[in-house]
Amino acid sequence: MPRKGRPRLAVWKFASCDGCQLTLLDCEDDLLPVAAAIEIANFREASRAVVEGPYDLSLVEGSITTAEDARRIREVRAQSRTLVTIGACATAGGIQALRNFQDVEEFRRVVYARPEYIATLATSTAIRDHVPVDFELRGCPISKHQLLEVITAFLDERVPEVSTESVCIECKRRGNVCVLVAHGTPCLGPVTQAGCGAICPAFHRGCYGCFGPMDTPNATSLIPRLEELGMDRGGVERVFRTFNAAAPAFRAASDSVKEKPVAP
Amino acid sequence: MDELSVGSKRILEREDFPRLLAALTAAGYRVVGPTVRDGAIVYGDIRTEEDLPIGWTDRQEAGTYRLERRNDTALFGFNVGPHSWKKYLFPPRERLWTATRVGSSFDVAVEEDTGPPMAFLGLRACELAGLDVTDRVFDGRVRDPGYHARRARTLLIAVQCGQAGGTCFCVSMGTGPGVTRGYDLALTEIVGPPHHYFLVGVGSPTGASVLRGVPLSPATERETGAAETLLAKTAASMGRSLNTEGIHDLLLTNMEHPRWEIVARRCLSCTNCTMVCPTCFCHTTEEVPELSGDRVERWRRWDSCFNLEFTQLHTSNVRKSPLSRYRQWLTHKLASWYDQFDTSGCIGCGRCITWCPVGIDLTEEVAAIRSTVAASPAVGGHR
């Protein structure tokens, strides 16, 4: 059936770098078909002209780091028929979730000349911790291809084809040589969700875990292998504490090396 | 010298090897074979002999692969790498058809395979056996049009292994190291010194015809004997072994064995073993619609029984635990494959052992199960 009408799209920003919403502008040849199929009603990164809500589809970038944002996301949810979170910040708290492991009060005192001006929460949290989310799109940044798939799936009223499998399968489909097995390079590919197209291994680098944990990650088995390949405990802790540090499986992985007693 | 025919054996001098490549190119073949890339020997296009891994070898162990220099100039002095020939016959991603909206209906354009015929240069005995397995999957009772078209036009030039790799166990699986059938040409490289040459065996009339114009000389008894000696040495130096006696019943009657729990703790469900396996054929199809909704493409891509989504039904997954996924893979590969295709799914190439990031070794897993079972079932053969 041909589609009816032209649904309204809104793009929202919370604590984030804007890279994920820029992916929409980066759609190049696909941007005009997107604009033809969906009315870009509220996208401040692209235009100051804002059409009032409610909206059929909201793309939400960023994490919740202030009380004001915790209130604002409920407003966004209230005026969105479908709400999709985009990127590591929105789906896992982002790099700024490193604060979750530290004392934010101390940061405030040390970093800012007038700490009393800073109103912030002790944690950076994912959008789903605050409001119901219809779909989460992973990545730091998200993949343009997956974003288009999410929009197309929304238009066709179906579930997006976004796999939760490991980076390894993408790497192998691409014909890459495994950097872990053939070069001895520590790599998070086996525990990380696919979607990036295995970019880093294609350039002889280990995976950094930008897309967060795959569906059944076994970090407990991978960590001793990373250590065998020369990563010390601090290195393992750091590699799991990047853009998806607060994703539960990665958090458990970094906590597990932290808690281990140091060998004599 | 007699006319070349099936069963003929000839000598191709090392310095005349480029003439074989030239003959293949002249006959219209796209030659693909082993080449060094990114620290491994993979399969890619071979335009000149310089593209081959001359003087390279590989050292393999569970979870480890290293490319190393040889102290000679062998062209095929290595074992199998992370790629297998399935990538050419059953590509990782393949568009099957495109549907376009026409008024209130739609047209479907099926993808036609229009590539040139390929010559696989350097198939090992285990890999030839692997083709026999995938033929039963894609070109048997069910015929996959793309696989069938590509396979029918592919020339198979085998190379007998002059050495065994650290994770090889073709002898256990009865698939090597000697090439016995299913090839167009079979080469055995004798590096010397002093004499560097190839013993060429003709396996088909097509194989004989591509050799026309390639300078060959008759094979003496000494030269064929040297090839046999080399093969025997390879057979005696396998890095791994697998006792296949009664393996079908051994595995299928031990589905609740505690060993599954132990291996599942190590298994990453990352799919690497199935991606590198020459016979793993699982795939999924996906519709890729255009934003306009007026055109949709159907793509097929490699999938794996280790993926949670692989068994996603409308409400749930059949194999939620990594234990159930590893067990499904191993029991299918080594046991229920016999029921389905009348052959083992394993060819003993060792790729799944080498390319597992944590070095899980199926020969070790089967041995562990066997060791706790008092006596293997008293039935002949694999069953």
HADDOCK unambig.tbl for C-alpha pairs under 7 A between the chains (distance, minus, plus):
assign (segid A and resid 33 and name CA) (segid B and resid 291 and name CA) 6.51 0.50 0.50
assign (segid A and resid 33 and name CA) (segid B and resid 292 and name CA) 6.79 0.50 0.50
assign (segid A and resid 34 and name CA) (segid B and resid 291 and name CA) 6.79 0.50 0.50
assign (segid A and resid 37 and name CA) (segid B and resid 292 and name CA) 6.69 0.50 0.50
assign (segid A and resid 152 and name CA) (segid B and resid 291 and name CA) 5.42 0.50 0.50
assign (segid A and resid 165 and name CA) (segid B and resid 307 and name CA) 5.98 0.50 0.50
assign (segid A and resid 166 and name CA) (segid B and resid 270 and name CA) 5.59 0.50 0.50
assign (segid A and resid 168 and name CA) (segid B and resid 270 and name CA) 6.01 0.50 0.50
assign (segid A and resid 168 and name CA) (segid B and resid 271 and name CA) 6.85 0.50 0.50
assign (segid A and resid 168 and name CA) (segid B and resid 272 and name CA) 6.40 0.50 0.50
assign (segid A and resid 169 and name CA) (segid B and resid 271 and name CA) 6.08 0.50 0.50
assign (segid A and resid 169 and name CA) (segid B and resid 272 and name CA) 6.70 0.50 0.50
assign (segid A and resid 169 and name CA) (segid B and resid 275 and name CA) 6.98 0.50 0.50
assign (segid A and resid 172 and name CA) (segid B and resid 275 and name CA) 6.31 0.50 0.50
assign (segid A and resid 173 and name CA) (segid B and resid 92 and name CA) 5.10 0.50 0.50
assign (segid A and resid 177 and name CA) (segid B and resid 38 and name CA) 6.40 0.50 0.50
assign (segid A and resid 177 and name CA) (segid B and resid 40 and name CA) 6.79 0.50 0.50
assign (segid A and resid 177 and name CA) (segid B and resid 82 and name CA) 6.85 0.50 0.50
assign (segid A and resid 180 and name CA) (segid B and resid 357 and name CA) 6.69 0.50 0.50
assign (segid A and resid 181 and name CA) (segid B and resid 63 and name CA) 5.64 0.50 0.50
assign (segid A and resid 181 and name CA) (segid B and resid 64 and name CA) 4.76 0.50 0.50
assign (segid A and resid 181 and name CA) (segid B and resid 65 and name CA) 5.73 0.50 0.50
assign (segid A and resid 181 and name CA) (segid B and resid 355 and name CA) 6.17 0.50 0.50
assign (segid A and resid 181 and name CA) (segid B and resid 357 and name CA) 6.05 0.50 0.50
assign (segid A and resid 182 and name CA) (segid B and resid 39 and name CA) 6.52 0.50 0.50
assign (segid A and resid 182 and name CA) (segid B and resid 40 and name CA) 6.84 0.50 0.50
assign (segid A and resid 182 and name CA) (segid B and resid 64 and name CA) 6.16 0.50 0.50
assign (segid A and resid 182 and name CA) (segid B and resid 65 and name CA) 4.66 0.50 0.50
assign (segid A and resid 182 and name CA) (segid B and resid 66 and name CA) 5.58 0.50 0.50
assign (segid A and resid 190 and name CA) (segid B and resid 268 and name CA) 6.42 0.50 0.50
assign (segid A and resid 190 and name CA) (segid B and resid 270 and name CA) 4.99 0.50 0.50
assign (segid A and resid 217 and name CA) (segid B and resid 268 and name CA) 6.76 0.50 0.50
assign (segid A and resid 218 and name CA) (segid B and resid 268 and name CA) 5.31 0.50 0.50
assign (segid A and resid 221 and name CA) (segid B and resid 265 and name CA) 6.89 0.50 0.50
assign (segid A and resid 221 and name CA) (segid B and resid 266 and name CA) 5.19 0.50 0.50
assign (segid A and resid 222 and name CA) (segid B and resid 358 and name CA) 6.91 0.50 0.50
assign (segid A and resid 225 and name CA) (segid B and resid 358 and name CA) 6.42 0.50 0.50
